Every structure is written in structure tokens, then in C-alpha cells.
Amino acid sequence: MYRCGICTKTIAPRTSLGGKVTTRFRPHRHPARAKANRRIRVDDKWVRPDDPGGIGQQIVAEVDACPLCFEEATEPL
């Protein structure tokens, strides 16, 4: 048994979890890292390229959802 984080209903025993639904994100800036990637061969030399970093998102909060709520939350717009 578990409680759905979206509809707050208690779900019956032996009912599988629909999935986790992300409720909040936050922006995150990933820093550049020197020589972070695996070695590759360039012009007969082995080099380790840099990771440029970038901007992305991090998950702040996610809730367990029943199968019906999960399906509704993940349907394409």
C-alpha cells in the first residue's frame, strides 16, 4: 500500500507503482572540466578532450504516483 502523491488516494495492496512524477526543477550550471572525457585518437596522438560544461536542470522534488495519475501526468501535450 502507498499513497499517491498527486490524487492523495491510498492505493490497494499489490498494485504496482505507476512511476515517479517530477514536481519541481531548478536551473543548474555545470562547470567546465579539463581532460574529463576518455582518450580518443586524433592525428596519431591520444588526447583527452575537455568537458565544456553547460546549463541544465536538476530535480528538486518528485512524488510516487498511482498508474492512472502517472499516465495522465506523462501524456504528451
Backbone as numpy.savetxt, mean C-alpha at the origin, in Angstrom:
# Nx Ny Nz CAx CAy CAz Cx Cy Cz
-15.06 -13.93 14.30 -15.90 -12.74 14.30 -15.02 -11.50 14.30
-15.51 -10.51 13.60 -14.83 -9.22 13.60 -15.86 -8.14 13.30
-15.49 -6.91 13.55 -16.38 -5.79 13.29 -15.85 -5.06 12.06
-16.74 -4.83 11.10 -16.37 -4.11 9.88 -16.05 -2.67 10.25
-14.95 -2.16 9.74 -14.54 -0.79 10.04 -15.31 0.25 9.25
-16.10 -0.17 8.26 -16.85 0.78 7.45 -18.31 0.84 7.88
-18.98 -0.31 7.92 -20.40 -0.33 8.29 -20.61 -0.61 9.78
-19.57 -0.93 10.50 -19.55 -1.22 11.95 -20.45 -2.38 12.37
-20.81 -3.25 11.44 -21.59 -4.44 11.79 -20.64 -5.54 12.26
-21.13 -6.37 13.17 -20.36 -7.53 13.59 -20.59 -8.63 12.57
-19.51 -9.19 12.06 -19.58 -10.19 11.01 -19.59 -11.57 11.64
-20.38 -12.46 11.07 -20.57 -13.81 11.62 -19.27 -14.60 11.63
-19.17 -15.59 12.52 -17.98 -16.43 12.54 -17.80 -17.16 11.22
-16.57 -17.46 10.89 -16.17 -18.18 9.68 -16.49 -17.44 8.38
-16.69 -16.13 8.48 -16.84 -15.29 7.30 -15.48 -14.67 7.04
-15.02 -14.82 5.82 -13.67 -14.32 5.52 -13.66 -12.80 5.47
-12.51 -12.25 5.74 -12.30 -10.82 5.68 -12.33 -10.40 4.22
-13.09 -9.36 3.91 -13.14 -8.86 2.54 -11.79 -8.29 2.14
-11.16 -7.59 3.04 -9.85 -7.00 2.79 -9.65 -5.78 3.66
-8.51 -5.16 3.50 -8.22 -3.93 4.23 -8.45 -2.76 3.28
-9.12 -1.73 3.79 -9.41 -0.54 3.00 -8.65 0.62 3.61
-7.90 1.32 2.80 -7.11 2.46 3.27 -8.04 3.66 3.44
-7.98 4.27 4.60 -8.85 5.40 4.88 -8.13 6.74 4.85
-6.82 6.75 5.12 -6.07 8.01 5.09 -4.67 7.79 4.53
-4.21 8.78 3.76 -2.85 8.81 3.22 -2.17 10.08 3.69
-0.86 10.12 3.54 -0.13 11.37 3.74 0.96 11.44 2.69
1.31 12.64 2.24 2.38 12.76 1.26 3.73 12.46 1.92
4.62 11.90 1.14 5.94 11.57 1.68 6.98 11.80 0.59
8.09 12.39 0.98 9.18 12.64 0.04 10.29 11.64 0.35
10.62 10.82 -0.63 11.68 9.83 -0.48 13.01 10.46 -0.87
14.02 10.40 -0.02 15.29 11.05 -0.33 16.08 10.28 -1.39
16.95 10.98 -2.06 17.85 10.35 -3.03 18.87 9.51 -2.27
19.27 8.38 -2.88 20.26 7.50 -2.25 21.35 7.19 -3.26
22.57 7.41 -2.87 23.70 7.17 -3.75 24.02 5.67 -3.80
24.23 5.15 -4.98 24.62 3.75 -5.22 23.69 2.75 -4.52
22.40 2.98 -4.62 21.43 2.14 -3.92 20.98 0.93 -4.73
21.08 1.01 -6.05 20.57 -0.07 -6.89 21.63 -1.13 -7.16
21.19 -2.29 -7.65 22.13 -3.37 -7.92 23.03 -3.03 -9.10
24.12 -3.74 -9.19 25.11 -3.46 -10.23 24.57 -3.82 -11.61
24.87 -2.96 -12.57 24.54 -3.25 -13.97 25.79 -3.02 -14.81
25.82 -3.63 -15.96 26.98 -3.50 -16.84 26.72 -2.41 -17.88
27.60 -1.41 -17.89 27.49 -0.30 -18.83 28.86 -0.10 -19.47
28.93 -0.26 -20.80 30.19 -0.06 -21.53 31.34 -0.87 -20.94
31.12 -2.16 -20.72 32.12 -3.08 -20.18 32.60 -2.72 -18.78
31.79 -1.99 -18.02 32.12 -1.66 -16.64 30.90 -1.96 -15.78
31.14 -2.38 -14.54 30.05 -2.59 -13.60 29.84 -1.30 -12.82
28.60 -0.81 -12.82 28.29 0.42 -12.10 27.07 0.19 -11.21
26.99 0.97 -10.14 25.82 0.93 -9.26 25.11 2.28 -9.39
23.99 2.32 -10.12 23.31 3.59 -10.33 22.67 4.13 -9.05
22.46 5.43 -9.05 21.84 6.09 -7.90 20.32 5.94 -7.96
19.70 6.01 -6.79 18.25 6.04 -6.69 17.85 7.50 -6.57
17.05 8.02 -7.51 16.76 9.45 -7.50 15.80 9.90 -6.40
15.12 8.97 -5.74 14.14 9.37 -4.74 12.85 9.82 -5.43
12.05 10.62 -4.76 10.83 11.12 -5.37 9.75 11.41 -4.35
8.56 11.64 -4.87 7.42 11.98 -4.04 6.39 10.87 -4.16
5.81 10.47 -3.03 4.82 9.41 -3.05 3.84 9.58 -1.90
3.15 8.50 -1.56 2.20 8.53 -0.47 2.47 7.38 0.48
2.17 7.60 1.76 2.25 6.56 2.77 0.86 6.35 3.34
0.58 5.10 3.73 -0.70 4.78 4.35 -0.65 5.21 5.82
-1.65 5.96 6.25 -1.73 6.40 7.64 -2.66 5.48 8.42
-3.82 5.16 7.83 -4.80 4.32 8.53 -5.52 3.42 7.53
-5.78 2.20 7.96 -6.57 1.27 7.17 -7.44 0.45 8.10
-8.60 0.02 7.60 -9.56 -0.70 8.43 -9.90 -2.03 7.78
-10.34 -3.00 8.60 -10.82 -4.27 8.08 -12.24 -4.06 7.56
-12.54 -4.63 6.40 -13.86 -4.45 5.81 -14.48 -5.81 5.51
-15.80 -5.88 5.67 -16.53 -7.10 5.32 -16.54 -7.22 3.79
-16.86 -8.39 3.24 -16.83 -8.57 1.80 -17.68 -7.57 1.02
-18.86 -7.22 1.52 -19.72 -6.27 0.80 -19.13 -4.87 0.79
-18.67 -4.41 1.92 -18.07 -3.07 2.00 -16.77 -2.99 1.21
-15.98 -4.06 1.24 -14.73 -4.07 0.50 -14.99 -3.98 -1.00
-15.98 -4.71 -1.47 -16.33 -4.68 -2.89 -16.80 -3.28 -3.28
-17.60 -2.67 -2.44 -18.11 -1.33 -2.71 -16.99 -0.29 -2.69
-16.05 -0.45 -1.77 -14.95 0.52 -1.63 -13.93 0.42 -2.75
-13.78 -0.75 -3.36 -12.75 -0.93 -4.37 -13.27 -0.95 -5.79
-14.56 -0.71 -5.99 -15.06 -0.70 -7.37 -14.56 0.55 -8.08
-14.27 0.43 -9.38 -13.74 1.58 -10.12 -14.77 2.70 -10.22
-14.27 3.92 -10.26 -15.19 5.08 -10.32 -15.72 5.32 -11.68
